[in-house]
């Protein structure tokens, strides 16, 4: 798939924010340990989610789109022996199934979930976390993981890193572990919080939600909440549309938002001189044009600046006055997008795999570029919106892993975007 963009249009209007991709993944995985019909609202329709739903459907789960963005899932008849190992191996998202499958079935044989183009993402922390609950994990000759336990037991666990998905896997397993589990150096992202609150609504006993110290008292069963669970708004979508308004000198009202999730994002916008109005439910960005360099913008664990917005704000740096140091210590492949921006005319010096120096403002020219991964793809789309002339983005399907109907939503705001299936 390729995306063809004619640059130069100011974006104006209202952008509705969908539920977070990084929230719906663990929520779907958690249905494996929750009895009954589980309903979710504000569910984004993403290719990554569809692939995950196909995996659990293949094992026997009932999956039904009740409304446009409302989903019903029942995993009563799930059979881990029917796991599609090829699909799981291709998909990093599927790693979220390890914890709940182990907690429910006590013995599972799974392939190691697929890799990721943004850098090396081993599953050592996941294995460490689940082993700390008493699981015996061995690697088979074909690379598959055999996980087994007679009974998961609570423990005091200090994670070796602030891993989001390892924290989520550990939480989902620990709710069924005997006794108390204490997790230290737990990730605290909004989607981790959303998972914990959903599990508590289903009968779990989790304390410390939103902190790096989580306490879990094991329970014997979980039951679907009586009301549909509303997936938390995607702070990464919010940041993307905010950047789109700033870059195109537009005026976009973005909602619904959770203000406390956006501290690092609005801090970066304030430093860049991007005008905004933040209320309890919305963020309005009305750009006056001139933006200032960040000087230094570093991706950090939450509540720091999100690595998933680093590329998009790196694009802002190309249009800001002055020199910005953009640093991402989390993944060694995150800076690949700058090579595409250089093709368009950006002034970028690659210091090392984790740091780039960007000087602006520099006008961008439309050309043929490539979407290297999900977030880099979104960055290329925004670059095309401000470039002079026509921009053609190859491998544009990457974007739809995390943004529902992005081209349609941008067109509704005034963008000139067409999709072509190569």
Secondary structure as UniProt FT lines:
FT   STRAND          2..6
FT   STRAND          12..16
FT   HELIX           21..30
FT   HELIX           31..33
FT   STRAND          38..41
FT   HELIX           47..58
FT   TURN            59..60
FT   STRAND          62..67
FT   TURN            68..69
FT   STRAND          70..74
FT   TURN            76..77
FT   HELIX           80..82
FT   HELIX           85..90
FT   HELIX           92..96
FT   HELIX           97..105
FT   STRAND          107..110
FT   TURN            117..118
FT   HELIX           124..131
FT   TURN            132..134
FT   STRAND          136..139
FT   TURN            141..142
FT   STRAND          145..148
FT   STRAND          156..158
FT   HELIX           164..174
FT   TURN            175..176
FT   STRAND          180..184
FT   HELIX           190..201
FT   TURN            202..203
FT   STRAND          205..207
FT   TURN            209..210
FT   STRAND          213..217
FT   STRAND          229..230
FT   HELIX           235..247
FT   TURN            248..249
FT   STRAND          251..255
FT   HELIX           259..262
FT   HELIX           263..271
FT   TURN            272..273
FT   STRAND          276..278
FT   STRAND          282..286
FT   STRAND          296..299
FT   TURN            302..303
FT   HELIX           307..309
FT   HELIX           310..318
FT   STRAND          321..328
FT   TURN            332..333
FT   HELIX           334..336
FT   HELIX           337..343
FT   TURN            344..345
FT   STRAND          347..352
FT   TURN            353..354
FT   STRAND          355..360
FT   STRAND          368..370
FT   HELIX           374..386
FT   STRAND          390..394
FT   HELIX           396..401
FT   TURN            404..405
FT   HELIX           406..412
FT   TURN            413..414
FT   STRAND          416..420
//
